[in-house]
Structure formats: structure tokens, C-alpha cells
Amino acid sequence: MNTIKYVQCVIFIIFLTDVIAISILPLFFKDALGWILGSVASAISFWWLAMNLAKNLDLFPSKTKIKTVKNSLLRYMFLMVYTLIIMGVVKPNIITFGLGLMSSQMAIYLYEIYLKMKK
């Protein structure tokens, strides 16, 4: 499986969890909103990481290290600024927002478990 297809599958799993969060939005507004906002940032961060990795694979090792560090720092800055803005303006439930930020890791585990069970 190529990288793009893998990234698409993981992001699809992330957005499936958002469908569930949207369905419970009227009942648990702050919790569901926190999950949705966190998972959107997680999906963007995961996609960004994968695209940077794909671009940097063809470079020399010294250039790869420099570009990887720069891109990682830029990605983390984006996540930090996004989190500060969301926490300052929207004020969602911080626990579910944090879990939403970890949704890409959870989606990777779920997808890997699915692939292992499929074999």
C-alpha cells in the first residue's frame, strides 16, 4: 500500500469518529465540539507530516534532516497556535479536545488492527 492511500484511510477513520461526535452534538455540546476540533487538527497534522515525509524522501540525508526539523517545528507551532486560539475563543472540554488531538494515533492503531485481522 502506498503512503497516500494509507494516509487517506487513516484520515477517513478520523472523520468517521467526527460523524459520531456530530450526532451527539446536541446532547453533549462542549464534549463533542472538543472532539471535533481536536480531531480536525489531528487530521491536518497527520496529513502535513505524511506529505512532508513524501517530499523529503528523495533528498540527500543532510537536507532531509534540516527540512524535517523545520517542518516538524512549523507543524508543532501550528498545533500550538491552533490550540491556544481554540481554548481562548471556543473553550471546549479540554479532555475531549486533547483526545481529539490524539485521534490520528488512535486511527493508526485501529487501521493496523484491521489490517492484521484481515490477513
ChimeraX commands (.cxc) that place a marker at each C-alpha (Angstrom):
marker #1 position 0.00,0.00,0.00 radius 0.5
marker #1 position 1.37,3.39,-0.88 radius 0.5
marker #1 position 1.66,6.30,1.52 radius 0.5
marker #1 position -1.17,8.39,0.04 radius 0.5
marker #1 position -3.67,5.54,0.29 radius 0.5
marker #1 position -2.61,4.83,3.88 radius 0.5
marker #1 position -2.99,8.49,4.85 radius 0.5
marker #1 position -6.41,8.62,3.20 radius 0.5
marker #1 position -7.57,5.55,5.12 radius 0.5
marker #1 position -6.40,6.95,8.46 radius 0.5
marker #1 position -8.00,10.35,7.80 radius 0.5
marker #1 position -11.21,8.58,6.77 radius 0.5
marker #1 position -11.26,6.77,10.13 radius 0.5
marker #1 position -10.69,10.10,11.91 radius 0.5
marker #1 position -13.63,11.70,10.14 radius 0.5
marker #1 position -15.83,8.67,10.87 radius 0.5
marker #1 position -15.33,9.46,14.55 radius 0.5
marker #1 position -16.40,13.02,13.77 radius 0.5
marker #1 position -19.69,11.73,12.36 radius 0.5
marker #1 position -20.39,10.12,15.71 radius 0.5
marker #1 position -19.42,13.33,17.52 radius 0.5
marker #1 position -21.71,15.38,15.27 radius 0.5
marker #1 position -24.58,13.02,16.03 radius 0.5
marker #1 position -24.21,13.58,19.80 radius 0.5
marker #1 position -23.53,17.32,19.43 radius 0.5
marker #1 position -26.98,18.37,20.70 radius 0.5
marker #1 position -26.65,16.23,23.84 radius 0.5
marker #1 position -23.03,16.89,24.81 radius 0.5
marker #1 position -22.15,20.11,23.03 radius 0.5
marker #1 position -18.82,21.02,24.69 radius 0.5
marker #1 position -17.55,17.43,24.67 radius 0.5
marker #1 position -18.47,16.75,21.04 radius 0.5
marker #1 position -17.17,20.13,19.91 radius 0.5
marker #1 position -13.88,19.48,21.68 radius 0.5
marker #1 position -13.51,16.12,19.94 radius 0.5
marker #1 position -14.38,17.55,16.51 radius 0.5
marker #1 position -11.98,20.49,16.79 radius 0.5
marker #1 position -9.19,18.28,18.13 radius 0.5
marker #1 position -9.62,15.59,15.50 radius 0.5
marker #1 position -9.64,18.13,12.67 radius 0.5
marker #1 position -6.29,19.48,13.92 radius 0.5
marker #1 position -5.02,15.92,14.28 radius 0.5
marker #1 position -6.02,15.03,10.72 radius 0.5
marker #1 position -4.37,18.18,9.34 radius 0.5
marker #1 position -1.21,17.47,11.32 radius 0.5
marker #1 position -1.09,13.84,10.17 radius 0.5
marker #1 position -1.62,14.81,6.53 radius 0.5
marker #1 position 1.04,17.53,6.82 radius 0.5
marker #1 position 3.51,15.05,8.33 radius 0.5
marker #1 position 2.89,12.49,5.58 radius 0.5
marker #1 position 3.23,15.00,2.76 radius 0.5
marker #1 position 6.47,16.38,4.20 radius 0.5
marker #1 position 7.81,12.86,4.54 radius 0.5
marker #1 position 6.94,12.05,0.93 radius 0.5
marker #1 position 8.66,15.23,-0.30 radius 0.5
marker #1 position 11.81,14.71,1.78 radius 0.5
marker #1 position 12.48,11.08,0.88 radius 0.5
marker #1 position 14.25,11.96,-2.36 radius 0.5
marker #1 position 16.70,14.44,-0.83 radius 0.5
marker #1 position 20.20,13.90,0.48 radius 0.5
marker #1 position 20.35,12.84,4.15 radius 0.5
marker #1 position 21.73,16.18,5.37 radius 0.5
marker #1 position 18.99,18.15,3.60 radius 0.5
marker #1 position 16.38,15.68,4.82 radius 0.5
marker #1 position 17.36,16.24,8.44 radius 0.5
marker #1 position 17.22,20.02,8.14 radius 0.5
marker #1 position 13.89,20.07,6.27 radius 0.5
marker #1 position 12.37,17.51,8.66 radius 0.5
marker #1 position 13.30,19.57,11.71 radius 0.5
marker #1 position 11.98,22.78,10.12 radius 0.5
marker #1 position 8.72,21.14,9.06 radius 0.5
marker #1 position 8.22,19.48,12.44 radius 0.5
marker #1 position 8.76,22.75,14.28 radius 0.5
marker #1 position 6.37,24.54,11.91 radius 0.5
marker #1 position 3.75,21.79,12.37 radius 0.5
marker #1 position 4.07,21.95,16.17 radius 0.5
marker #1 position 3.80,25.75,16.06 radius 0.5
marker #1 position 0.60,25.40,14.03 radius 0.5
marker #1 position -0.81,22.95,16.61 radius 0.5
marker #1 position 0.17,25.20,19.50 radius 0.5
marker #1 position -1.33,28.36,17.97 radius 0.5
marker #1 position -4.46,26.44,16.91 radius 0.5
marker #1 position -4.87,25.02,20.42 radius 0.5
marker #1 position -4.41,28.41,22.08 radius 0.5
marker #1 position -6.95,30.03,19.76 radius 0.5
marker #1 position -9.50,27.24,20.26 radius 0.5
marker #1 position -9.03,27.24,24.03 radius 0.5
marker #1 position -9.26,31.03,24.21 radius 0.5
marker #1 position -12.21,31.54,21.88 radius 0.5
marker #1 position -14.33,28.38,21.83 radius 0.5
marker #1 position -13.46,26.94,25.28 radius 0.5
marker #1 position -14.36,23.28,24.58 radius 0.5
marker #1 position -13.94,20.47,27.09 radius 0.5
marker #1 position -10.16,20.22,27.41 radius 0.5
marker #1 position -10.16,16.44,27.96 radius 0.5
marker #1 position -12.09,15.60,24.81 radius 0.5
marker #1 position -10.15,18.22,22.86 radius 0.5
marker #1 position -6.91,16.51,23.91 radius 0.5
marker #1 position -8.32,13.10,22.99 radius 0.5
marker #1 position -9.35,14.54,19.63 radius 0.5
marker #1 position -5.78,15.73,19.10 radius 0.5
marker #1 position -4.68,12.13,19.63 radius 0.5
marker #1 position -7.25,10.73,17.20 radius 0.5
marker #1 position -4.71,10.20,14.42 radius 0.5
marker #1 position -2.69,7.90,16.68 radius 0.5
marker #1 position -5.86,6.02,17.63 radius 0.5
marker #1 position -6.90,5.77,13.97 radius 0.5
marker #1 position -3.48,4.36,13.03 radius 0.5
marker #1 position -3.83,1.67,15.70 radius 0.5
marker #1 position -7.36,0.83,14.58 radius 0.5
marker #1 position -6.32,0.61,10.95 radius 0.5
marker #1 position -3.32,-1.59,11.76 radius 0.5
marker #1 position -5.52,-3.89,13.86 radius 0.5
marker #1 position -7.96,-4.06,10.95 radius 0.5
marker #1 position -5.16,-4.95,8.51 radius 0.5
marker #1 position -3.82,-7.67,10.85 radius 0.5
marker #1 position -7.29,-9.17,11.31 radius 0.5
marker #1 position -7.89,-9.06,7.56 radius 0.5
marker #1 position -4.81,-11.27,6.91 radius 0.5
marker link #1:1,2 radius 0.2
marker link #1:2,3 radius 0.2
marker link #1:3,4 radius 0.2
marker link #1:4,5 radius 0.2
marker link #1:5,6 radius 0.2
marker link #1:6,7 radius 0.2
marker link #1:7,8 radius 0.2
marker link #1:8,9 radius 0.2
marker link #1:9,10 radius 0.2
marker link #1:10,11 radius 0.2
marker link #1:11,12 radius 0.2
marker link #1:12,13 radius 0.2
marker link #1:13,14 radius 0.2
marker link #1:14,15 radius 0.2
marker link #1:15,16 radius 0.2
marker link #1:16,17 radius 0.2
marker link #1:17,18 radius 0.2
marker link #1:18,19 radius 0.2
marker link #1:19,20 radius 0.2
marker link #1:20,21 radius 0.2
marker link #1:21,22 radius 0.2
marker link #1:22,23 radius 0.2
marker link #1:23,24 radius 0.2
marker link #1:24,25 radius 0.2
marker link #1:25,26 radius 0.2
marker link #1:26,27 radius 0.2
marker link #1:27,28 radius 0.2
marker link #1:28,29 radius 0.2
marker link #1:29,30 radius 0.2
marker link #1:30,31 radius 0.2
marker link #1:31,32 radius 0.2
marker link #1:32,33 radius 0.2
marker link #1:33,34 radius 0.2
marker link #1:34,35 radius 0.2
marker link #1:35,36 radius 0.2
marker link #1:36,37 radius 0.2
marker link #1:37,38 radius 0.2
marker link #1:38,39 radius 0.2
marker link #1:39,40 radius 0.2
marker link #1:40,41 radius 0.2
marker link #1:41,42 radius 0.2
marker link #1:42,43 radius 0.2
marker link #1:43,44 radius 0.2
marker link #1:44,45 radius 0.2
marker link #1:45,46 radius 0.2
marker link #1:46,47 radius 0.2
marker link #1:47,48 radius 0.2
marker link #1:48,49 radius 0.2
marker link #1:49,50 radius 0.2
marker link #1:50,51 radius 0.2
marker link #1:51,52 radius 0.2
marker link #1:52,53 radius 0.2
marker link #1:53,54 radius 0.2
marker link #1:54,55 radius 0.2
marker link #1:55,56 radius 0.2
marker link #1:56,57 radius 0.2
marker link #1:57,58 radius 0.2
marker link #1:58,59 radius 0.2
marker link #1:59,60 radius 0.2
marker link #1:60,61 radius 0.2
marker link #1:61,62 radius 0.2
marker link #1:62,63 radius 0.2
marker link #1:63,64 radius 0.2
marker link #1:64,65 radius 0.2
marker link #1:65,66 radius 0.2
marker link #1:66,67 radius 0.2
marker link #1:67,68 radius 0.2
marker link #1:68,69 radius 0.2
marker link #1:69,70 radius 0.2
marker link #1:70,71 radius 0.2
marker link #1:71,72 radius 0.2
marker link #1:72,73 radius 0.2
marker link #1:73,74 radius 0.2
marker link #1:74,75 radius 0.2
marker link #1:75,76 radius 0.2
marker link #1:76,77 radius 0.2
marker link #1:77,78 radius 0.2
marker link #1:78,79 radius 0.2
marker link #1:79,80 radius 0.2
marker link #1:80,81 radius 0.2
marker link #1:81,82 radius 0.2
marker link #1:82,83 radius 0.2
marker link #1:83,84 radius 0.2
marker link #1:84,85 radius 0.2
marker link #1:85,86 radius 0.2
marker link #1:86,87 radius 0.2
marker link #1:87,88 radius 0.2
marker link #1:88,89 radius 0.2
marker link #1:89,90 radius 0.2
marker link #1:90,91 radius 0.2
marker link #1:91,92 radius 0.2
marker link #1:92,93 radius 0.2
marker link #1:93,94 radius 0.2
marker link #1:94,95 radius 0.2
marker link #1:95,96 radius 0.2
marker link #1:96,97 radius 0.2
marker link #1:97,98 radius 0.2
marker link #1:98,99 radius 0.2
marker link #1:99,100 radius 0.2
marker link #1:100,101 radius 0.2
marker link #1:101,102 radius 0.2
marker link #1:102,103 radius 0.2
marker link #1:103,104 radius 0.2
marker link #1:104,105 radius 0.2
marker link #1:105,106 radius 0.2
marker link #1:106,107 radius 0.2
marker link #1:107,108 radius 0.2
marker link #1:108,109 radius 0.2
marker link #1:109,110 radius 0.2
marker link #1:110,111 radius 0.2
marker link #1:111,112 radius 0.2
marker link #1:112,113 radius 0.2
marker link #1:113,114 radius 0.2
marker link #1:114,115 radius 0.2
marker link #1:115,116 radius 0.2
marker link #1:116,117 radius 0.2
marker link #1:117,118 radius 0.2
marker link #1:118,119 radius 0.2
view
